[in-house]
Amino acid sequence: MINFKPLFITSLLTASALSLCGCSSSNDDNGTSLVQEATITVNPESITAAPEGNESTISVTSTGDWSISANASWVTTFPTGGLKNNPTNVKVTIGANKDKADRAAIITVRSGKTEKNISVSQNASAYLITAANTLSFGAQEGSSTITVESNVTWTATSSEGWCTVSTTADALTVKCSANQSNADRKATVTLTADKLTQEITITQLSDAIVTPEGYTLVWNDEFNTEDGSQPDMNKWYYDVWNPGFVNNELQRYVAGSQNGEKTAEINNGILNITAKKIGSEVCSARLNTRELWTYGYFEARLKLPKGKGTWPAFWMMPSDGGNWPHCGEIDIMEEVGSNANYTSSSIHCTAYNHTIGTQKTAERLTPGAEDEFHIYALEWTPDFIRTYVDGKLLFSFDNDKKGDDNTWPFHKPFHPILNLAWGGDWGGYRGIDESALPATYQIDYVRIFQKF
């Protein structure tokens, strides 16, 4: 009789024999064998990059296939991996650091569960930033301080003896002596740090009064009072209005300040009207002269604010201004920040006004209107209304001599108005940009001349 062994006994014997001879079955590859961790070698193990960025090389060797990547987008590697036991040079490209701070990243080489890190550090580029690149002063002695940001040591010099500078680690103070000449003057303050240069243009205005031929000065405000003071309330008064009161404007007009924040103040002989966010609202100022005049030459030297949403104006209304447009309105200068440096003049009355699309107006590019002072003027007589920018005619409107208030209500006393609106039908017609706030409208003087 033939003796057969059970199949399972044969299998056990076979497995035992394989184990005794140091062999393993192919099934052991499915997770039963021990996996050795790879050994990764890199050189160098850290990289220090120049602020302007550069390229480096890392040598990578691994006992297993590997990959390499960085945890920051400003660091790239090529190739992105390699084969085991095959030494490879990896090119590391590091971008320029345009931030103000130093930065760091990690490059990681991976093979299975094994990782090797290479640290990357990069200093910030040298920077020199001033809070302003222009400063304006009235004719009297004055000073102004602006902040300076820099991560390197800097110095400052002035091109003119009447303009002196002093510095601290983070601020520049510019001081001007009184300008006793009949002309404006300019200086350049130069800041230098390492290989960086920053220039600030200093303008000092003259208080010399040029009287138009045939006219006599009857009223003026040069704003030559103590820094931080309010306009002379014997000459001016504020309108205090809620947002939306006219033209769907967004600002609240306040009497020079709100919650301790000033919207109108005099500094360095210049009146500053500022629109700024105070709490949840934008606040600004609107100033009217207390006196009114019929006919004359009305002149102001102005520097306009920047930013989409700003709407500065120098204009005139009569005492019965609530009866608009029949009362009449004369706009000497208007500008909206979304159409920067284009200044306009207009008149409004019953027959000619913007609500029915018949207003009489003229507009022209005034280069630098937001960066420097320009002179805006109105000549108003019984025969015509004409406006000028720096002495050049912009707008003209003649009296039709019909004796009709619908077409010529400009025969009674008007008073000048200075205001800075925010948004509204025209100021916000292309939207607003609150990042422009605070925005400041600067007035060096207002002068009024008449014929006798």
Beta strands, then each sheet from edge to edge (+ up, - down):
strand 1: 40-43
strand 2: 46-49
strand 3: 54-62
strand 4: 66-70
strand 5: 75-78
strand 6: 81-82
strand 7: 88-94
strand 8: 103-111
strand 9: 114-122
strand 10: 128-130
strand 11: 134-137
strand 12: 142-150
strand 13: 155-158
strand 14: 163-168
strand 15: 171-176
strand 16: 185-193
strand 17: 196-204
strand 18: 216-221
strand 19: 236-238
strand 20: 252-253
strand 21: 257-258
strand 22: 261-262
strand 23: 264-267
strand 24: 270-278
strand 25: 281-284
strand 26: 286-289
strand 27: 296-303
strand 28: 310-318
strand 29: 329-334
strand 30: 342-348
strand 31: 360-365
strand 32: 374-380
strand 33: 384-389
strand 34: 392-398
strand 35: 414-422
strand 36: 439-450
sheet 1: 1+ 3- 7+ 5-
sheet 2: 2+ 9+ 8- 4+ 6-
sheet 3: 10+ 12- 15+ 14-
sheet 4: 11+ 17+ 16- 13+
sheet 5: 18+ 36- 24+ 23-
sheet 6: 18+ 36- 27+ 32- 33+ 34-
sheet 7: 18+ 36- 24+ 25- 20-
sheet 8: 19+ 26- 35+ 28- 29+ 30- 31+
sheet 9: 21+ 22-
end
